[in-house]
Amino acid sequence: MGSIQIELFTTLDLVGQAPGGPEEDPVGFPFGGWQAPLLDDVTGAQIWDALDGTDALLLGRRTYDIFAAYWPHQEGGPDDDIATLFNRIPKYVASRGTPDLSWAGSVHLGRDLRQAVTEVRDRHADVKVIGSLDLVQTLLHERLFDSLNLWVHPIVLGVGKKLFDGGEVPANLTLLDPPTASPRGVVHLRYGLAEGTPQTGDMTVST
């Protein structure tokens, strides 16, 4: 069995909407492209390291459409390594509709998302979920993930779609690697899903 790894860029208030550009997801959101001023070589290297070994993508409909319009045309350019990887590996798309799957290697998941994601996990070693906040909400709720990989940026937006936006279930996570910070203050955090649910205690009781 492989692993489902969620990869997300967020702000300090855990907004993950449209980090890449103004046209990504503009409805009611004035901060599209908020990540660009905070990128540096350290974060760039971390992102590429995180993608190393990926053998499938699991994407929501909106993120898939953005990727399908961009990555097939980037081989030979400055993003050639990522483009070559994304264009080569299978892309699994979670959508209630009928998406245009013209990007080579794209597969529409069935309506039973739990079964479909389980089958994808069994078929591949290293499945990445990038962006796709609506899909991420479902994966968190269903505990259908193995790790949560966050780049937390030192800004607060106060508006936008968030990583945790209701519907999550109690869960324990364990820190997989020591946190690291880039020169521009982006903190990289890697958590793995752990057994059990959060426990409580009484700080006034001596142990």
C-alpha positions, 0 to 999 in steps of 0.5 A, a space after each residue: 500500500 502506498 501513501 496519500 500525501 497532502 501538499 499545501 501552501 497556507 497563510 498563518 490563518 490557514 487560507 490556502 486559496 489561489 496562492 499561485 496567481 490572480 486568475 486561479 480562484 478569483 471569486 470573492 478573493 482579492 489576494 490571488 497570487 499571495 505566495 509569489 512575493 514570499 518564494 525563495 530558493 529554500 522554499 523552491 528546493 523544499 517543494 521539489 524535494 517533496 515532489 521527488 518520487 511522486 508517481 501519481 497526482 490526486 486532484 480536485 476539479 478546479 486544481 486539475 483544470 488549472 494544472 491541465 491548462 498550464 503544465 502540458 506547455 511548460 516542458 523545455 522551460 524554467 519549470 521543465 522538471 516539474 512539467 515533465 513529472 506531471 505530464 508523465 504520471 497518472 492524474 486522478 480527478 475527483 469531480 461530481 461533474 464530467 471534467 474535460 480529461 484531455 491532459 494525457 494520463 487523466 482518470 475521473 474517479 468514481 462517485 464512491 470517493 473512499 473506494 476510489 482513493 483506496 484503490 489509487 493508494 493501493 496502485 501507487 507508492 507516492 500519491 500527492 494531493 496538491 491544492 484541491 481544498 474541497 477534496 482535502 476537506 473530504 480527505 481530512 473528514 474521512 481520514 483518507 490521507 497519510 501525511 499533511 505537508 504544509 508551507 505556512 507563510 507569514 501573512 494573514 489574509 482574513 478571507 478565503 478558503 481555509 485548510 480547516 473549514 468545518 467537517 473535520 474529525 478529531 485526529 492525532 498527528 505526529 511531526 515527521 521532521 523538524 520544522 524549517 524556515 526559509 529566509 522569507 519566513 515560510 515555515 515548512 511542517 510535515 505531519 503524519 496521521 497517527 492513531 487515536 483521537 486527542 486526549 484531555 487532561 487537567 493542568 491543575 492535577 499533579 502527576 
